[in-house]
Amino acid sequence: MSKTTPATVALSKTGVAFELFPYDYDPAAPRVGLQAAEALGWAPEQVFKTLMTLVDGKAACVIVPSDCEVSMKKLAAAIGGKSAQMMKPADAERLTGYKVGGVSPFGQRKAVPTVMDETAVLFDRILINGGQRGLLLGMTPDEAARATNAKLADLTA
């Protein structure tokens, strides 16, 4: 497994400190984020998943705890839209340059509005996908928000 991804390159260029957390990715896992948390021995609420969505038809990136579901109504409101929905996997891969299961909010092909669940600030460190299946990055919530220019909001159902 390569430890260099567009995400790690982007973070290094912006001076964001991060740690690598590789794990054995299980493509058969029903919920990849929960499987990653279990594999690494971290609490699921500290392991954040990256989801690509559409708000009023425009792409948006959402970062939420792996044990939570996104409230589309709250997401739309956080971005100033009326409705939100999940992006189709093929569209997410084309837009971000990452494979589903390895989508990182860092180093995407095209910058899009990003919103991170406000519970991230409850922790000293969180894990977020590093740009490939089986690689998470550990960092402070503040650094994650700064690196993605993310807005913090209540996003979970």
Backbone hydrogen bonds in HBPLUS format (Angstrom, degrees):
<---DONOR---> <-ACCEPTOR-->    atom                        ^
c    i                          cat <-CA-CA->   ^        H-A-AA   ^      H-
h    n   atom  resd res      DA  || num        DHA   H-A  angle D-A-AA Bond
n    s   type  num  typ     dist DA aas  dist angle  dist       angle   num
A0009-VAL N   A0005-THR O   3.00 MM   4  6.21 162.9  2.03 160.8 166.0     1
A0010-ALA N   A0006-PRO O   2.96 MM   4  6.02 161.1  2.00 141.3 146.7     2
A0011-LEU N   A0007-ALA O   2.99 MM   4  6.19 162.7  2.02 150.4 155.0     3
A0012-SER N   A0008-THR O   2.97 MM   4  6.04 157.5  2.02 141.8 148.3     4
A0013-LYS N   A0009-VAL O   2.98 MM   4  6.20 155.4  2.04 150.2 156.7     5
A0014-THR N   A0010-ALA O   3.18 MM   4  6.43 143.1  2.32 142.1 151.2     6
A0016-VAL N   A0011-LEU O   3.01 MM   5  5.20 153.3  2.08 153.4 150.6     7
A0015-GLY N   A0012-SER O   3.19 MM   3  5.05 153.9  2.26  97.3 105.2     8
A0019-GLU N   A0138-GLY O   2.94 MM 119  4.92 147.5  2.05 133.7 143.4     9
A0138-GLY N   A0019-GLU O   2.85 MM 119  4.92 159.8  1.89 138.8 145.7    10
A0021-PHE N   A0136-LEU O   2.77 MM 115  4.95 148.0  1.87 164.1 156.6    11
A0136-LEU N   A0021-PHE O   3.02 MM 115  4.95 167.8  2.04 124.8 128.7    12
A0023-TYR N   A0134-GLY O   2.94 MM 111  4.97 154.1  2.00 132.4 134.1    13
A0029-ALA N   A0026-ASP O   3.04 MM   3  5.48 165.6  2.06 116.7 121.4    14
A0035-GLN N   A0031-ARG O   3.05 MM   4  6.34 154.8  2.12 152.3 160.3    15
A0036-ALA N   A0032-VAL O   2.90 MM   4  6.14 153.6  1.97 151.1 158.1    16
A0037-ALA N   A0033-GLY O   3.03 MM   4  6.27 160.6  2.07 146.6 151.4    17
A0038-GLU N   A0034-LEU O   3.01 MM   4  6.20 162.4  2.04 147.6 152.1    18
A0039-ALA N   A0035-GLN O   2.89 MM   4  6.05 161.7  1.93 148.1 153.6    19
A0040-LEU N   A0036-ALA O   3.01 MM   4  6.17 147.9  2.12 148.3 156.0    20
A0041-GLY N   A0037-ALA O   2.86 MM   4  5.83 119.7  2.22 139.2 154.8    21
A0042-TRP N   A0037-ALA O   2.97 MM   5  4.95 150.0  2.06 144.3 146.9    22
A0041-GLY N   A0038-GLU O   3.22 MM   3  5.02 142.0  2.38  94.0 104.9    23
A0046-GLN N   A0043-ALA O   2.89 MM   3  5.48 162.3  1.92 121.9 127.9    24
A0047-VAL N   A0044-PRO O   3.25 MM   3  5.22 153.5  2.33  99.9 107.7    25
A0127-LEU N   A0046-GLN O   2.98 MM  81  6.36 161.8  2.01 157.0 161.0    26
A0066-SER N   A0047-VAL O   2.69 MM  19  5.67 147.0  1.80 164.5 163.2    27
A0048-PHE N   A0127-LEU O   2.76 MM  79  5.92 166.4  1.78 166.6 165.3    28
A0049-LYS N   A0064-VAL O   2.68 MM  15  5.53 154.4  1.74 175.3 167.2    29
A0064-VAL N   A0049-LYS O   3.08 MM  15  5.53 151.4  2.17 151.5 157.3    30
A0051-LEU N   A0062-VAL O   2.82 MM  11  5.10 166.5  1.84 154.2 158.9    31
A0062-VAL N   A0051-LEU O   2.84 MM  11  5.10 160.9  1.87 157.2 161.4    32
A0087-MET N   A0052-MET O   2.96 MM  35  5.58 164.1  1.99 139.4 134.9    33
A0053-THR N   A0060-ALA O   2.83 MM   7  5.21 174.3  1.83 165.9 166.4    34
A0060-ALA N   A0053-THR O   2.93 MM   7  5.21 143.4  2.06 138.6 137.6    35
A0054-LEU N   A0085-GLN O   2.77 MM  31  5.36 157.4  1.82 161.3 165.7    36
A0085-GLN N   A0054-LEU O   2.91 MM  31  5.36 143.9  2.04 145.5 156.7    37
A0055-VAL N   A0058-LYS O   2.76 MM   3  5.18 163.4  1.78 150.5 149.2    38
A0058-LYS N   A0055-VAL O   2.96 MM   3  5.18 167.0  1.98 112.7 116.6    39
A0056-ASP N   A0083-SER O   2.87 MM  27  5.51 148.8  1.96 150.1 159.9    40
A0061-CYS N   A0113-PRO O   2.85 MM  52  6.22 166.0  1.87 159.4 164.1    41
A0115-VAL N   A0061-CYS O   2.95 MM  54  6.40 154.4  2.02 155.5 162.1    42
A0063-ILE N   A0115-VAL O   2.91 MM  52  6.29 155.0  1.98 156.2 160.6    43
A0117-ASP N   A0063-ILE O   2.83 MM  54  6.22 162.2  1.86 175.0 177.2    44
A0068-CYS N   A0065-PRO O   3.09 MM   3  5.52 160.3  2.13 122.0 122.3    45
A0157-ALA N   A0069-GLU O   2.95 MM  88  5.75 156.0  2.01 144.9 149.2    46
A0071-SER N   A0155-LEU O   2.75 MM  84  5.72 176.2  1.76 155.9 156.6    47
A0075-LEU N   A0071-SER O   2.91 MM   4  6.18 159.4  1.95 155.0 161.5    48
A0076-ALA N   A0072-MET O   2.97 MM   4  6.07 168.2  1.99 145.3 148.4    49
A0077-ALA N   A0073-LYS O   3.10 MM   4  6.30 162.8  2.13 146.1 150.9    50
A0078-ALA N   A0074-LYS O   2.89 MM   4  6.06 152.6  1.96 146.4 154.1    51
A0079-ILE N   A0075-LEU O   3.14 MM   4  6.43 142.4  2.29 150.0 159.2    52
A0080-GLY N   A0076-ALA O   2.97 MM   4  6.03 114.7  2.41 138.0 155.2    53
A0081-GLY N   A0076-ALA O   2.64 MM   5  4.63 161.4  1.67 150.9 145.6    54
A0080-GLY N   A0077-ALA O   3.15 MM   3  4.92 145.3  2.27  93.8 104.2    55
A0091-ASP N   A0088-LYS O   2.99 MM   3  5.29 118.9  2.38 107.4 122.6    56
A0092-ALA N   A0088-LYS O   2.93 MM   4  6.22 156.6  1.98 157.8 165.6    57
A0093-GLU N   A0089-PRO O   2.94 MM   4  6.19 159.3  1.98 153.8 158.7    58
A0094-ARG N   A0090-ALA O   3.06 MM   4  6.21 158.6  2.10 143.2 149.0    59
A0095-LEU N   A0091-ASP O   2.92 MM   4  6.04 161.3  1.96 150.0 155.0    60
A0096-THR N   A0092-ALA O   2.95 MM   4  5.96 165.3  1.97 150.4 154.4    61
A0097-GLY N   A0093-GLU O   2.88 MM   4  5.39 152.5  1.96 138.4 146.4    62
A0109-ARG N   A0096-THR O   3.09 MM  13  5.02 150.1  2.19 107.3 116.5    63
A0102-GLY N   A0099-LYS O   2.78 MM   3  5.34 144.8  1.90 141.0 145.9    64
A0151-LYS N   A0114-THR O   3.01 MM  37  6.46 156.7  2.06 145.5 147.0    65
A0116-MET N   A0151-LYS O   2.82 MM  35  6.11 160.2  1.86 155.0 161.6    66
A0153-ALA N   A0116-MET O   3.08 MM  37  6.36 152.3  2.16 152.1 157.4    67
A0120-ALA N   A0117-ASP O   3.14 MM   3  6.14 173.1  2.15 129.8 131.8    68
A0118-GLU N   A0153-ALA O   2.83 MM  35  4.95 146.4  1.94 127.4 131.2    69
A0121-VAL N   A0118-GLU O   3.39 MM   3  6.23 152.9  2.47 119.8 122.6    70
A0122-LEU N   A0119-THR O   3.02 MM   3  5.53 165.1  2.05 117.9 122.4    71
A0123-PHE N   A0120-ALA O   3.20 MM   3  6.02 170.9  2.20 124.9 126.9    72
A0126-ILE N   A0139-MET O   2.84 MM  13  5.71 160.0  1.88 164.8 167.6    73
A0139-MET N   A0126-ILE O   3.03 MM  13  5.71 153.6  2.11 156.3 164.7    74
A0128-ILE N   A0137-LEU O   2.90 MM   9  5.27 150.7  1.98 141.2 150.1    75
A0137-LEU N   A0128-ILE O   2.66 MM   9  5.27 159.8  1.70 151.6 158.1    76
A0130-GLY N   A0135-LEU O   2.78 MM   5  5.30 163.2  1.81 148.2 142.3    77
A0135-LEU N   A0132-GLN O   3.23 MM   3  5.78 135.8  2.44 146.1 139.0    78
A0144-ALA N   A0140-THR O   3.05 MM   4  6.36 160.7  2.09 153.7 159.3    79
A0145-ALA N   A0141-PRO O   2.92 MM   4  6.14 162.8  1.95 152.8 156.9    80
A0146-ARG N   A0142-ASP O   2.89 MM   4  6.07 158.3  1.93 147.2 153.8    81
A0147-ALA N   A0143-GLU O   2.83 MM   4  5.95 162.7  1.86 152.0 156.5    82
A0148-THR N   A0144-ALA O   3.20 MM   4  6.34 137.4  2.39 140.9 150.6    83
A0149-ASN N   A0145-ALA O   2.82 MM   4  5.59 112.2  2.29 137.8 154.4    84
A0150-ALA N   A0145-ALA O   2.88 MM   5  4.74 146.6  1.99 137.3 142.7    85
A0149-ASN N   A0146-ARG O   3.25 MM   3  4.93 148.3  2.36  93.2 102.5    86
